[in-house]
Every structure is written in structure tokens, then in C-alpha cells.
Amino acid sequence: MKSWKIGAIAGLIAGIFRGVAQTIAILIGSKIGLPYYFMPAPPETPIIFITMREISIAIIWGIILGVIYSKIYDKIPGAYIKRGIYYGLALFLIFSIRTAIIAGPYISIAETVSWIFYGVFGWLAYGIVLGILFEFLHSRHHPPRKRIRIRDYDIGSGLTSGAIAGLVFGLIISLTNIFTNIWIYKYHPMTVTLSFLTLQSIFHIGVNTFYGIFFGVMFAMFYDRVPYQGIKKGLVYGLIVYLITSFQVAFYGIVNTWYDFAIAWSYSAFLAFIAYGLVLGAIYKPPK
């Protein structure tokens, strides 16, 4: 059986566990006053709906992320279950934490905390189950692959180029936010004053430069697993990161009919990640 099929199977099952874990976390969160994202917490929102929603979404992304895991798992630190845990924690950082930071200024503290609280339960469950199942299935069909060592200056190049590409990402998000504030969130209490747009731009440039560094380091670590070369490689990588971060957030909006939210997160990030990938691929210099 091919590695990507093993990743898809393991990811599907791990996705079910993620959905169940997040449902349990939502029930716990409702007892301590946390909202169900942007919807009423149970029992106002029926637990059957929550369970079906969380498991369905987690299965879809579990398969996608399981396939990605199959391509990079031998370059993730640790062995056996540790690889899965590290992968789950990385997804928690780039999905739940990143979403909470970016959305934080526009939502309540409770809603911000809910993204983190529910995410840590779900991603840990996903990583643990994925690590166990993938290692078990993979060992039955494939011999162990030799781990590739990453050189320090390779990581350093990813850090520098990631910071520059992240700065470009933040600038594009700042520009697209003008359109978002005026036409998409036209009924939202946000304003379009110069002071607000300036503060918003500073915030997004800072946050996305930081995450640009993180994604740049990841690009260096998994450089040889991304198809194509040069600018095309960077573009593909940018679209992959977009898929598992911003588009996954937008997918939550689509499922819950938060269409303005989904449009805002998807179109602006899509343009920004294209630019991020192009810049990263153009200036990153892999070791000879």
C-alpha cells in the first residue's frame, strides 16, 4: 500500500477521534461559559448537531492532513507516537493559535479562548491516533526510511526568507482588509477610519511576519518534499499552507453559513499566500 493511502486511512480514523475530542471539549467549555465558536453553546445548539458537524469536518481535514503527514513524517523529530504528537501540536499552533490571534481583536475574549481550548483537545487527539496508526500500517508495508539531517544554515535561510515573505503577506492582507471592511463587513461595527486601518495594518503585518518566519523554517525543513523548483515550489508550498490554515477556517464559516466570514478569510488569505509563496520560492536558497 502506498504511503499516501496509509496517511489517508490513518488520517480519516484520527479525524473521527479529533471530532469526538472536540465535541467533549465543547461540552466542557459550555459548563465554564465558553461559546460554541460563534454559535450558542449547548444545549441551545443540540449536541447531535455539534457531534455530526465536528466529526464530519474533522474527517475531511483528517484525510488531507494525513496525506501531508505521509509525505513528511520521516523528517519530523521523534519516533512512533511522538511524531504524531509533534505534528498535532504544529497544527494546533498554525491553525487554532493563529486563528485566535488574528481573530482576537474582532471577537470577544471568550470566543478567542474557545478556539484555543477546543483546538488543543482536538489536535492532540488527532496527532496521537495518527502517529500510532500510521506507524503501525506503514511498518507493515514499507521499510524504515533514512532520516535526512537539516543543516543550520538551511534553517537560517528559511527564517530570513520567511520573514521577508511574511512581511509581504501582511502588506497584502492590510490592503485587502480595506475592501473587506467596506464591502463585506459593511454592517459590522468596525470603522474604516485612517486610524483604525493603520492599527489594523500594523497588527496584521506583525502577526503575519512572525508566522511567515515559522512557515519559512518549515519550508526549509521539508524543502525536498515540495514538488517543482524555485518559484513554483514556493507557490505550491504557499497554497498548501493556505489550505490547512486560512481555508480550513473559512470552511467552518461555509458549514455554518457565515458566508461573509468565509469570504473574508478565504479570498484575502488566498491572494496573500500566493504572494508569500512566490516571494519565498524566489529568495530562499537551499544548501548545495
C-alpha positions in Angstrom: 0.0 0.0 0.0 1.3 3.4 -0.9 2.3 5.8 1.9 -0.3 8.4 0.9 -3.1 5.8 1.1 -1.8 4.8 4.6 -1.8 8.5 5.6 -5.4 9.0 4.2 -6.7 5.9 6.2 -4.9 6.9 9.4 -6.0 10.5 8.9 -9.6 9.5 8.5 -9.7 7.5 11.7 -7.7 10.1 13.6 -10.1 12.7 12.3 -13.0 10.8 13.9 -11.1 10.9 17.2 -10.5 14.6 16.7 -14.1 15.3 16.2 -15.1 13.3 19.3 -12.5 15.0 21.4 -13.6 18.5 20.3 -17.2 17.6 21.0 -16.2 16.6 24.5 -14.2 19.8 24.9 -17.2 21.9 23.7 -19.4 20.2 26.3 -16.8 21.0 29.0 -16.4 24.5 27.7 -20.2 25.2 27.8 -20.1 24.3 31.5 -17.5 27.0 32.2 -19.1 29.7 30.0 -17.3 29.3 26.7 -19.3 29.8 23.5 -19.5 27.3 20.7 -17.4 29.3 18.3 -19.8 32.0 17.0 -22.9 29.9 17.8 -24.9 29.3 21.0 -23.3 26.8 23.3 -25.2 23.6 24.2 -28.0 22.9 25.0 -29.1 25.9 22.8 -27.2 24.2 19.9 -28.2 20.5 20.0 -25.3 18.2 20.9 -26.3 15.9 18.0 -25.7 18.8 15.6 -22.4 19.6 17.2 -21.2 16.0 17.1 -22.1 15.5 13.4 -20.6 18.8 12.5 -17.3 18.3 14.3 -16.8 14.7 13.2 -17.7 15.5 9.5 -15.3 18.5 9.3 -12.5 16.6 11.2 -12.8 13.6 8.8 -12.4 15.8 5.7 -9.3 17.6 7.0 -8.1 14.5 8.8 -7.7 12.8 5.4 -6.0 15.8 3.8 -3.6 16.3 6.7 -2.9 12.5 6.9 -1.7 12.5 3.3 0.6 15.5 4.1 1.9 13.7 7.1 2.7 10.7 5.0 5.0 12.9 2.8 7.0 14.4 5.7 6.7 12.0 8.7 10.3 10.7 8.5 11.6 14.3 8.8 9.5 15.1 11.9 11.5 14.8 15.2 11.0 11.8 17.5 9.6 8.4 16.7 6.4 6.4 16.8 3.7 8.3 18.8 6.0 11.4 19.4 5.9 12.2 15.6 2.2 12.3 15.7 2.1 14.4 18.8 4.6 16.9 17.4 2.5 17.1 14.1 -0.7 17.7 16.1 0.9 20.4 18.2 2.3 22.1 15.0 -1.3 22.0 13.6 -2.6 23.5 16.8 -0.1 26.3 16.6 -0.7 27.2 12.9 -4.5 26.7 13.0 -6.0 27.2 16.4 -3.5 29.6 17.9 -3.1 31.6 14.6 -6.8 31.9 14.2 -7.3 33.0 17.8 -4.6 35.7 17.4 -5.8 37.0 14.1 -9.5 37.0 15.1 -8.8 38.1 18.7 -9.1 41.9 18.1 -12.5 41.5 16.4 -14.3 39.0 18.8 -14.8 38.5 22.5 -12.3 37.1 24.9 -14.5 34.0 25.4 -14.7 33.4 21.7 -10.9 33.7 21.4 -10.3 31.3 24.3 -12.8 28.8 22.7 -10.7 28.4 19.6 -7.6 27.6 21.7 -9.5 25.4 24.3 -11.3 23.3 21.7 -8.3 23.1 19.4 -5.8 21.7 21.9 -8.2 18.8 22.7 -8.8 18.1 19.0 -5.3 18.4 17.7 -3.7 16.3 20.4 -6.2 13.5 19.9 -5.6 13.7 16.2 -1.8 13.6 16.5 -1.7 10.7 18.9 -4.1 8.5 16.9 -2.4 9.5 13.6 1.0 8.7 15.0 0.0 5.3 16.3 -2.0 4.2 13.2 0.4 5.5 10.6 3.4 3.9 12.2 1.6 0.6 12.6 0.3 0.5 9.0 3.5 1.9 7.4 5.8 -0.6 9.2 3.8 -3.4 7.6 4.2 -2.2 4.1 7.4 -0.1 3.9 10.9 -0.4 5.4 12.1 2.5 7.5 13.5 5.4 5.5 16.7 7.1 6.5 16.2 10.4 8.3 17.6 13.4 6.4 19.6 15.8 8.6 18.8 19.5 8.2 21.8 21.9 8.3 21.7 25.0 10.4 22.3 27.4 7.6 19.4 25.8 5.7 17.1 26.7 8.6 18.6 30.1 8.8 17.9 30.8 5.1 14.3 29.7 5.7 14.0 32.1 8.6 15.2 35.1 6.7 13.3 34.5 3.5 10.2 33.6 5.6 10.3 36.9 7.4 10.5 38.9 4.1 7.7 36.8 2.6 5.7 37.2 5.8 6.1 41.0 5.6 4.7 40.9 2.0 1.9 38.7 3.2 1.0 41.2 5.9 1.0 44.1 3.5 -1.4 42.4 1.1 -3.7 41.5 4.0 -3.7 45.1 5.0 -4.8 46.2 1.5 -7.5 43.5 1.1 -8.8 44.5 4.6 -9.9 47.8 3.1 -12.2 46.0 0.7 -13.3 43.6 3.5 -14.2 46.4 5.9 -16.1 48.4 3.3 -18.0 45.8 1.2 -18.0 42.5 3.0 -18.4 43.7 6.7 -20.5 46.7 5.7 -23.0 46.0 8.5 -20.2 45.3 11.1 -19.5 47.9 13.8 -15.9 48.1 12.6 -15.0 51.5 11.1 -12.9 52.5 8.1 -11.1 55.5 9.6 -7.5 56.0 8.8 -6.5 55.4 12.4 -8.4 52.1 12.5 -6.9 50.9 9.2 -3.4 51.9 10.3 -3.6 50.0 13.6 -5.2 47.0 11.7 -2.3 47.0 9.2 0.4 47.2 11.9 -1.3 44.3 13.7 -1.5 42.1 10.6 2.0 42.9 9.4 3.4 42.0 12.8 1.5 38.7 13.2 2.0 37.5 9.7 5.7 38.3 9.7 6.0 36.1 12.8 4.1 33.3 11.1 6.0 33.9 7.9 9.2 33.1 9.8 7.6 29.9 11.2 6.4 28.8 7.8 9.7 29.7 6.3 11.5 27.4 8.7 9.1 24.6 7.9 9.7 25.2 4.2 13.4 24.7 4.8 12.8 21.5 6.7 10.6 19.9 4.1 12.0 21.6 1.1 12.7 18.4 -0.8 9.2 17.1 -0.3 7.5 20.0 -2.0 7.1 19.5 -5.8 8.8 21.6 -8.5 11.7 24.0 -8.1 12.3 27.7 -7.3 9.3 30.0 -7.6 6.9 27.1 -8.5 8.0 25.2 -5.4 7.3 28.3 -3.2 3.9 28.8 -4.8 2.8 25.2 -4.2 4.0 25.4 -0.6 2.1 28.7 -0.1 -1.1 27.1 -1.4 -0.6 24.0 0.8 -0.3 26.3 3.9 -3.3 28.2 2.8 -5.3 25.0 2.5 -4.6 23.8 6.0 -4.8 27.2 7.7 -7.0 30.0 6.3 -9.2 27.9 4.0 -9.8 25.4 6.9 -11.0 28.3 9.0 -13.2 29.6 6.1 -14.6 26.1 5.7 -16.0 26.4 9.2 -17.8 29.5 8.0 -19.2 27.8 5.0 -20.6 24.9 7.0 -22.3 27.3 9.5 -23.5 29.7 6.7 -21.2 32.5 8.0 -20.7 33.5 4.4 -19.2 36.9 4.9 -16.7 35.4 7.4 -15.8 32.7 5.0 -15.4 35.1 2.0 -13.2 37.4 4.1 -10.9 34.6 5.3 -10.6 32.8 2.0 -10.1 35.4 -0.7 -7.7 37.7 1.2 -5.6 34.9 2.5 -5.6 33.2 -0.9 -4.1 36.3 -2.5 -1.6 36.8 0.3 -0.4 33.2 0.4 0.1 33.2 -3.4 2.4 36.3 -2.9 4.0 34.7 0.2 4.8 31.5 -1.8 6.2 33.4 -4.8 8.5 35.6 -2.7 9.6 32.6 -0.5 10.4 30.5 -3.6 12.2 33.3 -5.3 14.6 34.3 -2.4 15.1 31.0 -0.5 18.5 29.4 -1.2 18.7 25.8 -0.4 22.1 24.4 0.5 24.2 22.9 -2.3 
